[in-house]
Structures are given as structure tokens and as C-alpha cells.
Amino acid sequence: MTNIDYDIVIIGGSIAGYQAALRATQLHAKVALIVSADFSDNYNLNYQYIFSEISQTTQKYYNLVNLGIYEKNIHLNPEFLNLNKGLFYANAISKNINQINSLPNLSAQGVDIIVGNGQFKSFGKLSFTVNERRLYSRTYLLANGSRPLIPNISGLDAIKYLTLANIWQFLEKNTLPKNWVIIGGVPQSIEIAQVLARCGCQVTLIVKYSSILPNLDAEIAQLLTAQLESDGVRVLTQTQVTQVRQIDHKKWVQAGNQAIETDEIFICAGQQPNLESLNLPAVGVKWNQRHLVVNEKLQTTNHRIYACGDALGGYDIQNIGNYEANIAVKNALFFPRLKVNYESVPWGIYSQPKVSQVGLTEKQAKNQYFQKQVLVFKQYFKTATSSQIQGEITGICKLVILENGKILGCSILGIAAEELINLISLAILQNIKIQHLAKLSPIYPSFSEILMETAREWHRQRINQNRTFPELLLSFFNYRRDWNL
């Protein structure tokens, strides 16, 4: 009988792979993490996240300057974000994060780090060979990460363009070009479009869908588009790029019936998994250009091989990859019983204001349930004391609820959106109904009051729907019961 070297072998140096290795060793498993020979800063915190915080902090400063509360600092440009200083600061933060989330840290906790490129073997027992060493494991986890997906556009292979793989290095080493065309509708394309616009660039964002992001609530998407346009981003939706050309040292993009001249082209149309070199067909694992084929337990078509993160397709969002890594590791090490449920997993866009979403959108809920069963409540950030104090009154919180109070989803555009959505995510996960959510007594003032007001609005509407006195009386007693009054 073949000896087993490990309980789990994790293939890929992505952030999800790192988190999976950390979780597996915490569960006292014998773990190996294989990272490619050209591994570099794969754990870098995305620069656009840092830039969002820099931009928001800078905007608050300018608001206070305009009010006369702060004296104007001559070292800050009052109109545009200083790109060079921002990149320097972002790079410093990334280095700090890398020291915390480092391979030596994993190694110190008992994970075997193997550097090299390998593949599955199709003969004999299932194994993975790297550096001429054959690794036997009870299970394997694919966490290879991804690379930019390059669309099929005529002339693109004949010119230089930028992707997520090299844009930040380009910005660090080159003078900032004035004109940009960004092709693709994903969270990262929106984030970078806004950053460049706030640095004083002329930016055109081209999206082939009718909405800036097809998975985003339609109303929130419209508000986000309006914000981008107010920042100077030209947004073209339902527009297909058919060809690109370079003429007299200038690049031209044919977008629909428009020819756009630009200095730089940034391709951000999604990601594709790094799987070609692993010899997956030989071990019965099916995949295509966009994603692996997996079941709800994150098993591939070979039940001993699991997957998580970018290899599964969809948006490249870190917390979703971490969620998948946790599910996949537990299923791989123990009896595979856990299933992924994305309804309670939030995701967001690091725009300004930020956008976050969890569960069903209004349209999805009305398609899934009877329309009369679905209730939609909105609260605007201008009604919150904290928003008024901080001068960040642009924003909306939109809750989608069933008649019985079950929370189906939430979409938020506004300051602290990424924090507020976590409360709703927990409520959905624990099946906490809207009538119980307002029992929370948050510190005042805080942005959480937006959620509390939404819960109270549900109660007000519920009472108003009952017109007769007996019904109002019954509703009153139900109200007291629900609130333990």
C-alpha cells in the first residue's frame, strides 16, 4: 500500500491558498503548500483598496478645508490625489501585510512550503509530482489563482496594453498618461477608473453590458455610474470594442460606432484560472477557460481534488475566496458535508462612496418569489447623524425583505458600506428577521442607525396595512410581542 505523505496538498500561491494552508494546519493536518518557481508578491494587498482609503481620507480633509475648519496644507493638491505619494504609501502598507501573511510564517506553523512547478500523474495512485518528487496525499486543493482574461479584439495582439498584472508597476515607474480607455465591467475596472479620474486623467470606461456591473442591484448601479461620471469618468455601457490600432504613436479604440484616441489601454475584463500546466484531464478534472467544474461541496469531477478562489471563476474578491477555502479544507480533511451558500457572503467595490451587496437584489427576489411577497425599504445616508457630521451624505441603503420579515438581501452605496453589510450578512446567515434586527442598540451617532430605521419602517408599514380597529389592536400586540415590550 502506498504511504500517504500529507493529509492535504494545496497547489497555488494565491491568497486563498495561503488561507487554506493556515486553516488546515490549525486543524492539525499535515499540509504542503506548493507555490510556483516564479512566485513573487502574490499576497500583495490590492492597491486599489488602499487608494480608496487614501482618497476618502483626502476628500474629508478637503471638505473640512472648504468649511474653514482646517487650514489649507500647501503640500496637498486640492484637486487631485497625488499618485506618486499614494503609491509610495500603498507599497509600504503592502510590505507590512506581506510580513504578516508570509510563507515563513506558514512554515513556522508547520506547513511544508515547496517551491516549484508540478502536475498530476495519471498512472498508478493519484499523486502530484513537483521537483521530481512524487507527493501522495489523501486530498488535494487547487488554489492556483488566476491571470487576466484577454478578450478577442482585432489588433490587440499588435499593441502594448495594461492589465491588473502590471498596471501598478507601470504607474510606479512611468509618468502618468493623460488619456485612458478601460475595457471591462468588473469591480477592479471601476475602482481603477475612479482612481485615475481623481488623479486628473481623462478616462473612458467601456462595458459590454447594459449595466456597469450585471450582478449589482440596478438602482445602485445607476447611482454608482452617476458618481463615476461626476468624477470625470466617461461611461459607455452596451458597447462592444471591435478593434484597436496604433496610428502615429497614438492608440485608437473602436467602441461601437465611436473611434476613441487614447494614450493607454487598460484591459480589465475578468480573470481566467492558471490550470493549463497541471495535467488535469489525466486525473478526470473538467474545466474550461473561465472556471473549474465543481459541486456544492467544492469537489471537482475527481472527488479527491477540491478547488477554491479564482479557479472557480466569477469576480476576483478576496473574502469570497477565503470563504471557499474554509469550506474546501473542512470537506477535504473530514467527511465532505459542507455546502457553499453565497446568499450570506457579502462582496463590495472599493469605489468612493463604497458599494457592498449581499443576498438577492430586488429584481432577483421578485423573480424568485411572488412580487407581492417582496418588500423593498430604502434609507438615505443624509438622514444619519454620522453622515451629516462627516459630510458624507451621498448614499443609500436598500433592504429586500419578505412579508414575514425574512431578509433576502441588501445593497448599499455610501460611507462605511463594507461595515454595514457585515451586519446584514450575519442576519441572513443566522436567519434573523428584520423585526429582531432593530433590537440592536448601537452607539449613537453611528451609521448603524440606517439599518435600525429600516427595521422600524417595516413595522410602520405592517401596522398601516391593517385598517380596522381590531386589526390595529392585534398588530399593536404583535408589535409588543416582537419587541418584548
Backbone hydrogen bonds, N-H to C=O, Kabsch-Sander energy under -0.5 kcal/mol:
donor,donor_aa,acceptor,acceptor_aa,energy
5,D,3,N,-0.6
5,D,136,Y,-1.7
6,Y,136,Y,-1.7
7,D,30,K,-2.2
8,I,30,K,-1.6
9,V,139,T,-1.6
10,I,8,I,-0.5
10,I,32,A,-3.3
11,I,9,V,-0.5
11,I,141,L,-3.1
12,G,10,I,-0.7
12,G,34,I,-2.9
14,S,143,A,-1.2
18,Y,14,S,-2.2
19,Q,15,I,-2.5
20,A,16,A,-2.3
21,A,17,G,-2.3
22,L,18,Y,-2.4
23,R,19,Q,-2.5
24,A,20,A,-2.5
25,T,21,A,-2.1
26,Q,22,L,-1.6
27,L,23,R,-1.1
28,H,25,T,-1.5
29,A,24,A,-2.0
31,V,29,A,-0.7
32,A,8,I,-1.6
33,L,112,D,-3.0
34,I,10,I,-3.0
34,I,32,A,-0.5
35,V,33,L,-0.6
35,V,114,I,-2.2
39,F,36,S,-1.7
42,N,40,S,-2.1
44,N,41,D,-1.4
49,Y,46,N,-1.0
50,I,46,N,-1.2
51,F,47,Y,-2.9
52,S,48,Q,-1.9
53,E,49,Y,-1.5
54,I,50,I,-2.4
55,S,51,F,-3.1
56,Q,52,S,-2.5
57,T,53,E,-2.5
58,T,54,I,-2.6
59,Q,55,S,-2.4
60,K,56,Q,-2.2
61,Y,57,T,-1.8
62,Y,58,T,-2.2
63,N,59,Q,-2.3
64,L,60,K,-2.0
65,V,61,Y,-2.1
66,N,62,Y,-2.7
67,L,63,N,-1.4
68,G,65,V,-1.2
69,I,64,L,-2.0
70,Y,64,L,-1.2
74,I,72,K,-0.6
76,L,73,N,-1.8
81,L,198,R,-2.2
83,L,81,L,-0.9
86,G,82,N,-2.2
87,L,83,L,-2.8
88,F,84,N,-2.1
89,Y,85,K,-2.2
90,A,86,G,-2.7
91,N,87,L,-2.6
92,A,88,F,-1.8
93,I,89,Y,-2.1
94,S,90,A,-2.4
95,K,91,N,-2.0
96,N,92,A,-1.7
97,I,93,I,-2.5
98,N,94,S,-2.6
99,Q,95,K,-1.7
100,I,96,N,-1.3
101,N,97,I,-3.0
102,S,100,I,-1.1
106,L,102,S,-1.6
107,S,103,L,-2.7
108,A,104,P,-2.3
109,Q,105,N,-0.9
109,Q,106,L,-0.8
110,G,107,S,-1.7
111,V,106,L,-2.1
112,D,31,V,-2.6
113,I,111,V,-0.7
114,I,33,L,-2.7
114,I,112,D,-0.6
115,V,113,I,-0.5
116,G,35,V,-3.0
116,G,114,I,-0.6
119,Q,129,T,-1.8
120,F,278,L,-2.6
121,K,127,S,-1.8
127,S,121,K,-0.6
128,F,135,L,-2.1
129,T,119,Q,-2.7
130,V,133,R,-2.6
131,N,117,N,-0.7
133,R,130,V,-1.8
135,L,128,F,-3.1
135,L,133,R,-0.6
136,Y,134,R,-0.5
138,R,6,Y,-1.7
139,T,7,D,-1.0
140,Y,304,R,-2.3
141,L,9,V,-2.6
142,L,306,Y,-2.9
143,A,11,I,-3.1
143,A,141,L,-0.7
147,R,272,Q,-2.5
149,L,270,G,-2.7
150,I,148,P,-0.6
153,I,151,P,-1.3
154,S,242,T,-1.4
156,L,153,I,-1.9
158,A,155,G,-1.3
159,I,156,L,-1.1
162,L,265,I,-2.9
166,N,163,T,-1.4
167,I,163,T,-1.8
170,F,166,N,-2.1
171,L,167,I,-2.4
172,E,168,W,-1.7
173,K,169,Q,-1.4
174,N,170,F,-1.5
180,W,202,Q,-2.9
181,V,264,E,-2.0
182,I,204,T,-3.1
183,I,181,V,-0.5
183,I,266,F,-2.7
184,G,182,I,-0.6
184,G,206,I,-2.8
186,V,184,G,-0.6
189,S,186,V,-0.5
190,I,186,V,-1.6
191,E,187,P,-2.3
192,I,188,Q,-2.4
193,A,189,S,-1.9
194,Q,190,I,-2.0
195,V,191,E,-2.0
196,L,192,I,-2.6
197,A,193,A,-2.1
198,R,194,Q,-2.4
199,C,195,V,-0.7
199,C,196,L,-0.6
200,G,197,A,-1.7
201,C,196,L,-2.3
202,Q,178,K,-3.0
203,V,201,C,-0.7
203,V,232,G,-0.6
204,T,180,W,-1.9
205,L,234,R,-3.1
206,I,182,I,-3.1
206,I,204,T,-0.6
207,V,205,L,-0.5
207,V,236,L,-3.1
216,L,213,L,-1.5
221,A,217,D,-2.7
222,Q,218,A,-1.9
223,L,219,E,-2.0
224,L,220,I,-2.6
225,T,221,A,-2.3
226,A,222,Q,-2.3
227,Q,223,L,-2.0
228,L,224,L,-2.4
229,E,225,T,-2.4
230,S,226,A,-2.1
231,D,227,Q,-1.4
232,G,229,E,-1.0
233,V,228,L,-2.6
234,R,203,V,-3.1
235,V,233,V,-0.7
236,L,205,L,-3.1
236,L,234,R,-0.5
237,T,235,V,-0.6
238,Q,209,Y,-3.1
239,T,207,V,-2.2
242,T,240,Q,-0.6
242,T,254,Q,-2.2
243,Q,254,Q,-0.9
244,V,154,S,-2.6
245,R,252,W,-2.4
247,I,245,R,-0.5
247,I,250,K,-3.0
250,K,247,I,-1.3
251,K,262,T,-1.8
252,W,245,R,-3.5
253,V,260,I,-2.5
254,Q,243,Q,-3.0
255,A,253,V,-0.9
255,A,258,Q,-2.8
256,G,240,Q,-2.3
256,G,254,Q,-0.6
258,Q,255,A,-2.2
260,I,253,V,-3.0
260,I,258,Q,-0.6
261,E,259,A,-0.5
262,T,251,K,-2.8
263,D,179,N,-0.9
264,E,179,N,-1.6
266,F,181,V,-2.9
267,I,162,L,-3.3
267,I,265,I,-0.5
268,C,183,I,-3.0
268,C,266,F,-0.6
269,A,149,L,-0.6
272,Q,147,R,-2.8
274,N,145,G,-1.7
275,L,273,P,-1.3
278,L,275,L,-1.7
279,N,276,E,-0.6
282,A,279,N,-0.6
283,V,280,L,-1.5
284,G,281,P,-1.3
285,V,280,L,-2.1
286,K,284,G,-0.6
288,N,291,H,-2.4
292,L,311,A,-1.9
293,V,286,K,-2.2
294,V,292,L,-0.7
295,N,299,Q,-1.9
298,L,295,N,-1.9
300,T,302,N,-0.6
300,T,305,I,-2.9
303,H,301,T,-0.6
305,I,302,N,-2.5
306,Y,140,Y,-3.2
306,Y,304,R,-0.5
307,A,298,L,-1.6
308,C,142,L,-2.0
311,A,308,C,-0.8
312,L,309,G,-2.1
313,G,310,D,-2.0
317,I,315,Y,-1.4
321,G,317,I,-1.8
322,N,318,Q,-2.3
323,Y,319,N,-1.9
324,E,320,I,-2.3
325,A,321,G,-2.3
326,N,322,N,-2.0
327,I,323,Y,-1.9
328,A,324,E,-2.9
329,V,325,A,-2.4
330,K,326,N,-1.8
331,N,327,I,-2.3
332,A,328,A,-2.3
333,L,329,V,-2.2
334,F,330,K,-2.2
337,R,335,F,-1.5
340,V,296,E,-2.7
344,S,341,N,-0.9
345,V,342,Y,-1.2
347,W,357,Q,-2.2
349,I,355,V,-2.9
351,S,349,I,-1.7
355,V,349,I,-2.1
356,S,412,I,-2.4
357,Q,347,W,-2.6
358,V,410,C,-2.2
359,G,342,Y,-0.5
360,L,408,L,-2.3
365,A,361,T,-2.6
366,K,362,E,-2.2
367,N,363,K,-1.5
368,Q,364,Q,-1.5
369,Y,365,A,-2.5
373,Q,370,F,-1.5
374,V,370,F,-0.8
374,V,371,Q,-0.9
375,L,373,Q,-0.5
375,L,401,I,-3.7
377,F,399,L,-2.4
379,Q,397,C,-2.2
381,F,395,G,-1.8
382,K,393,I,-0.5
383,T,380,Y,-2.1
384,A,381,F,-1.7
388,Q,384,A,-1.8
389,I,385,T,-2.5
390,Q,386,S,-2.2
391,G,387,S,-0.8
391,G,388,Q,-0.5
392,E,387,S,-1.9
395,G,393,I,-0.6
396,I,413,L,-2.3
397,C,379,Q,-3.0
398,K,411,S,-2.6
399,L,377,F,-2.8
399,L,397,C,-0.5
400,V,409,G,-2.7
401,I,375,L,-3.2
401,I,399,L,-0.5
402,L,406,K,-2.7
403,E,373,Q,-1.0
405,G,402,L,-2.1
408,L,400,V,-2.7
408,L,406,K,-0.6
409,G,400,V,-1.6
410,C,358,V,-2.5
411,S,398,K,-2.4
412,I,356,S,-2.8
413,L,396,I,-2.5
414,G,354,K,-2.6
417,A,414,G,-1.5
419,E,416,A,-0.8
420,L,416,A,-2.4
421,I,417,A,-2.2
422,N,419,E,-0.6
423,L,419,E,-0.8
423,L,420,L,-0.8
424,I,420,L,-1.3
425,S,421,I,-2.5
426,L,422,N,-2.1
427,A,423,L,-2.1
428,I,424,I,-2.6
429,L,425,S,-2.5
430,Q,426,L,-2.5
431,N,428,I,-0.9
432,I,427,A,-3.1
433,K,431,N,-0.6
434,I,405,G,-2.9
436,H,433,K,-1.4
437,L,433,K,-1.2
438,A,434,I,-0.9
439,K,436,H,-1.5
440,L,437,L,-1.6
449,E,446,S,-1.3
450,I,447,F,-1.9
451,L,448,S,-0.7
452,M,448,S,-1.7
453,E,449,E,-2.4
454,T,450,I,-1.4
455,A,451,L,-1.9
456,R,452,M,-2.0
457,E,453,E,-1.9
458,W,454,T,-1.6
459,H,455,A,-1.5
460,R,456,R,-2.4
461,Q,457,E,-2.4
462,R,458,W,-2.1
463,I,459,H,-2.2
464,N,460,R,-2.3
465,Q,461,Q,-1.6
466,N,463,I,-1.2
467,R,465,Q,-0.8
472,L,468,T,-2.6
473,L,469,F,-2.8
474,L,470,P,-2.4
475,S,471,E,-2.6
476,F,472,L,-2.3
477,F,473,L,-2.1
478,N,474,L,-2.5
479,Y,475,S,-2.4
480,R,476,F,-2.3
481,R,477,F,-2.3
482,D,478,N,-2.9
483,W,479,Y,-1.9
484,N,481,R,-1.0
485,L,480,R,-2.7
